[in-house]
Amino acid sequence: CFAGMNGSAIENFSCVIYNIFLMNCTWQAGRDAPADTQYFLYWQNSRDEEEMECELYIKDENFRNMGCIFQNVSIGTEKAYFLVNGSSKDSLIQFYDEYIDLYKIEILIAPLNITAHCTRDSAGCIITWHPPLTSHVEKPKCFQYEISIQNK
């Protein structure tokens, strides 16, 4: 059983990776958590690395930690482990933990060097681009693209 008061653990925990190596995690305070509850995020990128606490918390207007920004995140093949625990002078706070495949939460940047060459004859337009930069996809054929052409 979980030590701590029911409803005190964080809710709606989610993380995204963007700009290749930045990760942003956010959460909401537990519905029944005391007002003085402060939360702390720890994570482990792989079993070989040690668990680290967030270095750059995002705070709400009451100075409660409600998120974290991580820099220089590398996406490995293993699931990353996240743990958010809390402390309050009034009661024990339940912890929240989750394993996440980091590649599933990456928001890819747009493809690079997009060019369009259009001719007036039946050849139409030739559109070319390079794959987006990413920290973990080595094979360009792994990407799928969708082109939306609008007549303006």
ChimeraX attribute file (.defattr): number of C-alpha atoms within 10 A of each C-alpha:
attribute: neighborCount
match mode: 1-to-1
recipient: residues
	/A:1	3
	/A:2	10
	/A:3	9
	/A:4	16
	/A:5	14
	/A:6	14
	/A:7	15
	/A:8	24
	/A:9	25
	/A:10	24
	/A:11	14
	/A:12	9
	/A:13	17
	/A:14	14
	/A:15	18
	/A:16	16
	/A:17	23
	/A:18	16
	/A:19	13
	/A:20	20
	/A:21	15
	/A:22	15
	/A:23	21
	/A:24	16
	/A:25	19
	/A:26	19
	/A:27	17
	/A:28	16
	/A:29	22
	/A:30	19
	/A:31	12
	/A:32	13
	/A:33	24
	/A:34	19
	/A:35	12
	/A:36	15
	/A:37	21
	/A:38	18
	/A:39	22
	/A:40	18
	/A:41	23
	/A:42	15
	/A:43	19
	/A:44	17
	/A:45	23
	/A:46	15
	/A:47	11
	/A:48	7
	/A:49	9
	/A:50	10
	/A:51	15
	/A:52	12
	/A:53	16
	/A:54	16
	/A:55	12
	/A:56	12
	/A:57	21
	/A:58	16
	/A:59	12
	/A:60	10
	/A:61	6
	/A:62	8
	/A:63	11
	/A:64	18
	/A:65	22
	/A:66	20
	/A:67	22
	/A:68	20
	/A:69	17
	/A:70	15
	/A:71	13
	/A:72	9
	/A:73	15
	/A:74	17
	/A:75	22
	/A:76	14
	/A:77	12
	/A:78	14
	/A:79	17
	/A:80	17
	/A:81	18
	/A:82	21
	/A:83	16
	/A:84	19
	/A:85	19
	/A:86	23
	/A:87	19
	/A:88	15
	/A:89	10
	/A:90	11
	/A:91	14
	/A:92	19
	/A:93	27
	/A:94	20
	/A:95	19
	/A:96	17
	/A:97	16
	/A:98	13
	/A:99	14
	/A:100	16
	/A:101	15
	/A:102	22
	/A:103	19
	/A:104	10
	/A:105	14
	/A:106	21
	/A:107	14
	/A:108	15
	/A:109	13
	/A:110	12
	/A:111	14
	/A:112	12
	/A:113	10
	/A:114	11
	/A:115	11
	/A:116	9
	/A:117	9
	/A:118	12
	/A:119	9
	/A:120	7
	/A:121	7
	/A:122	7
	/A:123	8
	/A:124	10
	/A:125	12
	/A:126	10
	/A:127	11
	/A:128	12
	/A:129	12
	/A:130	12
	/A:131	20
	/A:132	15
	/A:133	15
	/A:134	18
	/A:135	15
	/A:136	14
	/A:137	14
	/A:138	9
	/A:139	8
	/A:140	10
	/A:141	8
	/A:142	8
	/A:143	10
	/A:144	7
	/A:145	7
	/A:146	5
	/A:147	6
	/A:148	5
	/A:149	6
	/A:150	5
	/A:151	3
	/A:152	3
